């Protein structure tokens, strides 16, 4: 059975994903920039109301994955706050400026939060030598890697994802970044993965009457929302992957 992790950024979407059988939630914000750290309020309400593993994303800003000392301190404090709520773990990623895993930082995190599940996010897709870096993450004790196979089109990344699955001894390789009902069967069969990551979202028109045509703060009349129908289509295809 393929496990399905759903990335959400609202309680309504979390509840909808829970109701149709998501196995785990990655809680995030600002998915339009690849995801940022969610509010502690959102994580608290998800934890308080839904019986499902919850992993908040730890990414304090958009842009690259090389962090300053103060940014790392902020990330530590975010993890502390989320773990105090009883989260199963967290999702994080950090690189040095040469495209390798920030080993010192990740080891500090693992040492401090040794009982928490740690997933390494798609910062992995920006490493220069992924087959070497998977060994680094295994040595650190990371539980899971989220990757598109270093491609913008995940179907093109299946070759690398398959190699990562074969190379992995102690961690799970989880494909994500464009999984659809149309490609999920191909991805699973091509790579041999045991779990997948998706937002299972669709665009929804927001009927706001107060929009100022001369002013905008980001996209204000269209939002991406979790779709039960899209999730169930992905789930059905993933279960018929033989």
C-alpha positions as CSV (number, residue, x, y, z in Angstrom):
1,X,0.0,0.0,0.0
2,X,1.4,3.4,-1.0
3,X,1.3,6.0,1.7
4,X,0.2,9.5,0.6
5,X,1.4,12.6,2.4
6,X,-0.6,15.8,1.6
7,X,0.9,19.3,1.8
8,X,-1.7,21.8,3.2
9,X,-1.7,25.4,4.3
10,X,-5.2,25.7,6.0
11,X,-7.2,23.9,8.5
12,X,-10.1,23.4,6.1
13,X,-7.7,21.7,3.7
14,X,-6.2,19.6,6.5
15,X,-9.6,18.4,7.6
16,X,-10.6,17.6,4.0
17,X,-7.4,15.6,3.4
18,X,-8.0,13.7,6.7
19,X,-11.5,12.9,5.8
20,X,-10.5,11.2,2.5
21,X,-7.7,9.2,4.0
22,X,-4.4,11.1,3.8
23,X,-1.7,9.2,5.7
24,X,0.3,12.2,6.9
25,X,0.1,16.0,6.6
26,X,2.9,18.4,5.9
27,X,1.7,21.7,7.2
28,X,3.0,24.8,5.4
29,X,2.3,28.3,4.2
30,X,2.9,30.2,1.0
31,X,3.0,27.2,-1.3
32,X,3.4,29.6,-4.2
33,X,7.0,30.0,-3.2
34,X,7.6,26.4,-2.4
35,X,6.3,26.6,1.1
36,X,7.3,28.4,4.3
37,X,6.9,27.8,8.0
38,X,3.3,27.8,9.0
39,X,1.8,29.7,12.0
40,X,1.9,27.9,15.3
41,X,-1.9,28.6,15.5
42,X,-2.6,26.6,12.4
43,X,-0.4,23.7,13.6
44,X,-2.1,23.7,17.0
45,X,-5.7,23.6,15.5
46,X,-4.7,20.8,13.2
47,X,-3.1,18.8,16.1
48,X,-6.0,19.5,18.4
49,X,-8.7,18.3,16.0
50,X,-7.3,15.6,13.7
51,X,-5.8,12.2,14.6
52,X,-3.1,12.2,11.9
53,X,0.7,12.5,11.9
54,X,1.6,16.2,11.4
55,X,5.0,17.5,10.3
56,X,5.3,21.3,9.9
57,X,7.7,22.8,7.4
58,X,10.7,24.6,8.8
59,X,11.6,27.2,6.2
60,X,11.6,30.7,7.5
61,X,12.0,32.6,4.2
62,X,11.8,32.0,0.5
63,X,14.9,31.8,-1.8
64,X,18.0,29.8,-1.3
65,X,18.7,27.2,1.3
66,X,21.9,28.6,2.9
67,X,21.1,30.1,6.2
68,X,22.7,32.7,8.5
69,X,23.3,32.1,12.2
70,X,20.3,34.1,13.2
71,X,18.1,32.2,10.6
72,X,19.2,28.9,12.1
73,X,18.4,30.1,15.6
74,X,14.9,31.0,14.4
75,X,14.5,27.6,12.8
76,X,15.5,26.0,16.1
77,X,12.9,28.0,18.0
78,X,10.2,27.1,15.5
79,X,11.0,23.4,15.9
80,X,10.9,23.7,19.7
81,X,7.5,25.3,19.5
82,X,6.0,22.7,17.1
83,X,7.4,19.8,19.0
84,X,5.9,21.1,22.2
85,X,2.5,20.7,20.5
86,X,3.2,17.0,20.0
87,X,4.0,17.0,16.3
88,X,5.4,13.7,14.9
89,X,8.3,15.5,13.4
90,X,9.2,18.3,11.0
91,X,10.4,19.0,7.5
92,X,13.6,20.9,7.0
93,X,16.5,21.4,4.5
94,X,19.7,23.3,4.5
95,X,22.7,23.5,2.2
96,X,26.1,25.1,2.2
97,X,26.9,27.6,-0.6
98,X,28.6,24.9,-2.6
99,X,25.5,22.7,-3.0
100,X,26.2,20.2,-0.3
101,X,24.2,19.3,2.9
102,X,24.8,21.6,5.8
103,X,26.1,18.7,7.9
104,X,26.9,20.7,11.0
105,X,23.5,22.3,11.2
106,X,21.6,19.0,10.5
107,X,23.6,17.2,13.1
108,X,22.8,19.8,15.7
109,X,19.2,19.5,14.8
110,X,19.3,15.7,15.0
111,X,21.1,15.8,18.3
112,X,18.6,18.3,19.8
113,X,15.4,16.6,18.4
114,X,16.6,13.0,18.3
115,X,13.1,11.6,19.1
116,X,11.4,13.5,16.3
117,X,10.9,12.3,12.7
118,X,13.0,14.4,10.3
119,X,12.2,14.8,6.6
120,X,14.6,16.6,4.3
121,X,12.6,18.7,1.8
122,X,13.3,19.6,-1.8
123,X,16.5,21.5,-1.0
124,X,17.8,18.1,-1.9
125,X,16.9,18.8,-5.5
126,X,19.6,21.6,-5.5
127,X,22.5,19.4,-4.3
128,X,25.3,18.9,-6.8
129,X,25.8,15.2,-6.0
130,X,22.5,13.6,-4.8
131,X,23.8,10.1,-4.7
132,X,26.6,11.2,-2.3
133,X,24.3,13.4,-0.3
134,X,21.8,10.6,0.4
135,X,24.6,8.8,2.2
136,X,25.3,11.9,4.2
137,X,21.6,12.2,5.3
138,X,21.5,8.5,6.2
139,X,24.6,9.0,8.4
140,X,22.9,12.0,10.1
141,X,19.8,9.9,10.7
142,X,17.2,11.6,8.5
143,X,14.0,9.6,8.0
144,X,12.8,10.7,4.6
145,X,13.8,12.7,1.5
146,X,11.3,14.6,-0.6
147,X,12.5,15.0,-4.2
148,X,11.4,15.5,-7.8
149,X,14.5,13.9,-9.0
150,X,16.1,17.3,-9.6
151,X,13.7,18.0,-12.5
152,X,10.9,20.5,-12.9
153,X,8.9,17.7,-14.5
154,X,8.8,14.9,-12.0
155,X,8.3,12.2,-14.7
156,X,11.7,13.2,-16.0
157,X,13.2,12.8,-12.5
158,X,12.1,9.2,-12.2
159,X,15.5,7.9,-13.3
160,X,17.3,9.6,-10.4
161,X,14.5,8.8,-7.9
162,X,14.9,5.1,-8.8
163,X,18.6,5.3,-8.2
164,X,18.0,6.9,-4.9
165,X,15.6,4.2,-3.9
166,X,18.2,1.6,-4.8
167,X,20.9,3.4,-2.9
168,X,18.9,4.0,0.3
169,X,19.4,1.7,3.2
170,X,17.7,3.4,6.1
171,X,15.6,6.3,4.8
172,X,12.5,6.6,2.5
173,X,12.6,8.4,-0.8
174,X,9.3,10.2,-1.4
175,X,8.6,11.8,-4.8
176,X,6.8,15.1,-4.9
177,X,6.5,18.2,-7.0
178,X,3.8,17.7,-9.6
179,X,2.2,14.3,-8.9
180,X,-1.1,14.0,-10.7
181,X,-3.7,11.2,-11.3
182,X,-2.2,10.9,-14.8
183,X,1.4,10.3,-13.8
184,X,1.3,8.7,-10.3
185,X,1.1,5.1,-11.6
186,X,4.1,5.7,-13.9
187,X,6.2,7.3,-11.1
188,X,5.5,4.5,-8.7
189,X,6.2,1.7,-11.2
190,X,9.3,3.4,-12.5
191,X,10.9,4.1,-9.1
192,X,9.7,1.5,-6.6
193,X,8.8,4.1,-4.0
194,X,6.5,3.3,-1.1
195,X,5.1,6.8,-0.4
196,X,4.3,9.9,-2.4
197,X,3.8,13.6,-1.6
198,X,1.1,15.8,-3.2
199,X,-0.9,18.9,-2.6
200,X,-3.8,17.4,-4.6
201,X,-4.9,20.9,-5.3
202,X,-7.0,22.8,-7.8
203,X,-7.5,26.5,-8.5
204,X,-10.7,28.0,-7.0
205,X,-12.1,31.4,-7.9
206,X,-12.7,33.7,-4.9
207,X,-15.7,35.8,-5.3
208,X,-14.4,39.0,-3.5
209,X,-16.5,42.1,-4.1
210,X,-13.9,44.6,-2.7
211,X,-11.0,44.1,-5.1
212,X,-9.2,47.2,-6.1
213,X,-8.3,46.9,-9.8
214,X,-5.3,49.2,-9.3
215,X,-3.9,47.4,-6.3
216,X,-3.0,43.8,-5.4
217,X,-1.2,42.0,-2.6
218,X,-0.4,38.8,-4.4
219,X,-3.1,36.8,-6.1
220,X,-6.5,37.9,-4.6
221,X,-9.2,36.2,-6.7
222,X,-7.7,32.8,-7.3
223,X,-6.5,30.3,-4.7
224,X,-5.3,26.7,-4.8
225,X,-7.3,24.5,-2.5
226,X,-7.1,20.8,-1.6
227,X,-9.4,18.8,-3.9
228,X,-10.9,15.6,-2.5
229,X,-11.7,14.4,-6.0
230,X,-8.1,14.9,-7.1
231,X,-6.8,13.2,-4.1
232,X,-9.1,10.2,-4.5
233,X,-8.1,9.9,-8.2
234,X,-4.4,9.9,-7.2
235,X,-5.1,7.4,-4.4
236,X,-7.0,5.1,-6.8
237,X,-4.2,5.2,-9.4
238,X,-1.5,4.6,-6.8
239,X,-3.4,1.5,-5.6
240,X,-3.6,0.1,-9.1
241,X,0.1,0.5,-9.9
242,X,0.9,-3.1,-10.6
